[in-house]
Amino acid sequence: MLAVRSVIVNYEGQPVLRGIDLEIAHGQIMCLLGPSGGGKSTLLRVIAGLEAVEAGDVLYEGQSLAGVPVHRRGFGLMFQDFALFPHLNVADNVGFGLKMQGLNRDERRRRVQEALALVGLSGFEQRDVTRLSGGERQRVALARSLAPRPRLLMLDEPLGSLDVVLRERLVEEVRSIIKQAGLTALYVTHDQREAFAIADSIAILNAGVIEQVGEPEAIYRRPATIFTARFLGLHNVLPIMSWQGQQAETIVGSFAIQPPAEAVLLHPDGLRPCADSDSGAIAGQVTARTFLGDVYHVQLRHSSDFELLLRWNSADGAPPGVGDLLAVKPNAGSCIGLREQPHGSRSAVGFVS
């Protein structure tokens, strides 16, 4: 439905987007995930028509949007601060865009009621927006974005100003609302849990480059680059010192990895206790143990001073204590080759049908 082709954006001579290629399918929720300054919001603004490009193009259903003004693209925008009008009630806030479209009063009323019902705020039409809770204001802002029935809904950190408990509760509701409305959406966030909960597909952005595109579980299970692994909190990244055939030599041992790769990830979900005499065992001393409800995070220091993190399921019994000696071994498929740079070019192309 939407295609971004080789988009380059510079600010004051500094590259912000370095040749971005991306595709979004009808009905898909795609999240742009990455650290602050990675280019997520800039890419969103380019697609919306709010940001000029040095090179490249954005196409909707195969047609270039170059020269098409913001108000004629038919895209909906929702930002972190909600930007509600304090002097207007809920109904007038939700219906503001409809009024700008020139819809008559009856049609506006019908669309407003429909949008409020979708976000669970039926009966709130006459409420003062300044007296609403943070979650209710977020729903009003979402209803305002939904009411014009946008061809593409774009959300830029829409839950960023909410507290953690409310954000975790609302993120699943936002996904449900978007799916129920049958919309295609582009969702910007720096929070991986939020992205995993809401997205059909995720594009990881770093320094203006797309590091990886894919379904949330696939990206978590098999990150492609060193940056992606570390950004997702998978810090068991071992630089490859040399190769012996397809065996990558590292400071804690050798691992069967398909080249090319510059590092090996030992996925913390795939490390299991073993006898220190086992082939391929990695032995060390436990330096930290953190209880996280259903799992413990156990930190293990190898003799090389490299520290490994493993996840110990509570169902498997009590984990070793700090100071205990422990040997672990990676399960099949949990040794993953990582590249320093994304494969192919300055960015990656992703499409999930």
N, C-alpha and C positions, 0 to 999 in steps of 0.2 A: 504493500500500500504506500509506504513512505520509504524513500531511498535518499541517503546522504552520500554524495559522490566527491571524494578528494577535497574536502573542505579545509581551507587554510584560513586562520584568523591570527593577526598579529596586533599587539597593543604596543604602541611606541617602539616599534622595531623588535619587540620580544614575541616569540611564537607562543600562542595560546592553544590553538588547534593545529596539528601538524599533518594534515592530509587525512581527514577522517572519512572512512567508508562504513556505512551502517544501513541495514534494512530492517523494517518493521512490518509484520504481517497484519492483516485485518483481524481484529478481535484480540490482539496480543497486548499484554502489559509488559513493557520493557523498562527495566530500571537502569539508569546511568549511575553506577556506583564507583566511588573513589574518594580520595582525600580532598580537602579544601584546596582550591587552586589547580585542580586537575583538568578543568575545562568543561565540567558537567553543565553548569548553568549557561556558559557561553554557547555550547552546542544547542541547548534548549532555545536560547534566544535567537540563534541563527535559524532554526526550524520555524520559530514563530514569526520571523521577519523583523525582529527587533535589533538584529546585529548584522552589519555588512560583512561580507567575506572578501578576502584577498583573491581567492581562487576556489573553484569547485561549485557545486550546485546542490539544490534540494529539489527532489521530484515527488509529486503526489500522483499516484496511479500513472506514472510514466510521463507526466507533464511537469516541466520546469516551473518552479515558483519564483524564479528571478523576476523582479519587478512587480510581483503581486503584493499589495500592501497588507499590513497585519489584519485589518478588519475584513478583508475579502478572502482570507485563507480558510475561514470557517473552523479555526482551531480554538479550543478553550484553554485558558490559563488560570492556574491557582498558585499563589505564592505563600511563603511561610507566614507573613504577617496578616494574611486574610484580606486586608485592605477593604474592610466593610465600611459603609458610610454611616457614621454614628447618628446622623439626623434622620435617617430613614429606618422604618421598621423592617422586620424580617421579609415580608412579602415584597416590599419595594426594593430591598437589596437584591433579592433573588431575581426580580423582574426587571432590573435595570438594563441588562443587556438586551432583553426582549423589547423593551421600549425603544432602545437605540436601533433595533432592527425594523421598527415601524409596525409591529404587530398590534392588532386592536386589543381593547381592554379585556374582552371575554377570552380571547386566545391567551393573553398574558396570564390571566387569572388561572386558567386551566393548566398552563405549563408550570406555573409557580406551585400549584397544589400537587401536581405530578412529581416535581422535583423534590419538594419537601417530604412527600410520602416515601420517596425512594431513600432519603437519608434519615428517615425515622422522626421527622419533625412536623407531622400533620397537626394542625391546630395552632401552630406557632406564628401564623401569618402576621398578627398584630403586635407581636412582642417587640419590645425595645431591645435592639442588639447589644446595647451597652450593659444590659442586665443579664445577659446570657453567660453561661460558664464557658471555659475555654473549649471544651469539647463541642458544645452547642454552636459556638461561633465557627468552629472548623467545619461543622456540618452545613451551616448556612453558606459559607464560602464554597463548599463543594456543590451544594444545590445550585448556587448562582452559576457555577461553571457548567453544570449539567443541563440547565434549563434551555439554552439555545441549541441543544442536541449537536454538539461539535463533532466534526469529522475525526478530530484527534484531540484528546484531552491531555494537557501537559501540566504536571504538578512539580513545583520546585520546592523541595524540602517542606511539604505541606504540614508535617507533624512536628517540625523542628522546634517550635515554640511551646510545645506541650510537655508536661512532666512525663517521666518514664512510664509510670503505671498507666496513665491515660493513653500515651502513645502506643503502648503494646496492645491495649484493648481496641483502639480505633483502627490500627493498621489492617487487621483482618476484615473489619467492617468496610473499610475503603475498598479493598479488593472485591468484596462481595457486591458492593454497590456498582462498581465499574463493570463487573461481569453481568450483573442483572440488567444494567442499562445497555449492554451489548456494545460498549465503546472500545476503541483502540486507545491505549494510553502510553505516555512516556513519563516516567517517574524518576525524579532526581533525589538521591539521598547519599549521605556518607556513612549511613548505619547499615552494616551488613545484615543484621537480623531483620531489620525492616525490609530490606531488599529481598531477602530469602522468603519472607512471609508473603509478600505482595506480588512478586514478579513471576511471569512465565519464562522470561529470558532476561539475562543480565549482561550489560556491557561494562567491563572494568576500565575506567579511564585513569591515566596517570600522566601528568606533565604533557597534556594535549595529545596523547596517543592512546588508542584502544589496545589494552594488553590482552584481553580475552573476551569472547562472547560465547554464551551458552546458557543452558538451563541451570538453575541454582544448584541443584545437587551435583550435576556434572562438574561445575566449576569448583565446588567444595571438595569433591572426591579426587579430581585430577586437575589441579591448577597447572597452567602452562608455563608461567614465568616466575622468576624469583620474587618480583614485586607482588604478584597476585597471591602467592603463598603467604608471604609475610603480612600483607594487608588483611588477609582472612584469619590471621592469628596462628598460622601454621609455621612455627619458627624453627622446626627441625631441618634446617637447610644446610647441607654440607657441600662446600665447594669441591669440585672434582679436581684432584691433583694430577691424575694421569689415567690412561686407559690401558687395559690389557684385554684386547679383543672388545667384547661388549661388557666387560667388567669395569665399572668406574671405581677408581681407588680414591678413598677419602681418609680423613684422620681417624675414623672409628672403624674402618673396614672397607671391603669391596662389595659392590652391589651390581646385580645384572640390570643394566639400563640400556634402553634403545637410544643410540646417539642420533642426532647431535644433542648435547646438553652441556651446560656449564656447572650444574649443581644437582644434588640429589635431595629430594624431600623424603624424609621418613615420616609418613603421615601418623600423627599421634593416635588416631583411632585404630591403627593397625599394629601397634607395638604390644607384645604380650610377654609376660614373665616366662622365663625358661631357666634351665640349668646353665651355670656359667661355663660348663664343659661342652655345651651344644655348639655345633658348627654354626658360625655366623652370630653367636651371642655377643651382645654389647653389655659389658659389665661396668658398674659404677656405684656411687654412693648417693643415696637419696638426700637432697639438699632442701627440699620444700614439699609440703603436702597441703593442698587446698581443697576444702569440702565445698561442692557446688550442687548439692541436692542429690541428683541421680548419679553423679560421677564425682570422682576426685581427680584433681590435676596433680600429678606426681612429677617432680623435677629430679632428673638423674644426672649427676656429673660424672662424665667419663674421665679416664686418666689423662686424656689430652686436654682437659679443662673445658671441653665442649659439653654444653648442657642440653639434654633431651627432655622433651615434655611427653608424657604419655597419659592417656585417660583411663582411669581405673573405675570400672563399674561397681557401684555399691553392692549390686547383687552378687558379685564375686567374692564378697567378704571384705574384711578390713585390709586396707592397703598397708604397705610397709611404712614405718615411721622414719622421721628425719634421722639421718645417721646410719640407717640400715644399708647393707650391701644388697644389690639387686642386679640381675641380668635379664635383658629383654631381647626379643628377636622380632623382626618385622614379618607380618603375615604376607602371603603371596599377594602381589598387586599393590602393596602399600609403599613400595619404593618407586618414586616417581621422578623422572628426569625433568629438570627445569631449564628453561632458556633464560639468558640474560635479557634478550630483547624479544618482542613478539615476532612470531614466525612470518616470513614473507616480506613485509614492507613496513611503512611507518604506522600502519594501523591494521585492524582485522575486520573482516566482513562476517556478519552473523545474520542468520535467517532461521526462524523457527516457525514452521507452518502449523 
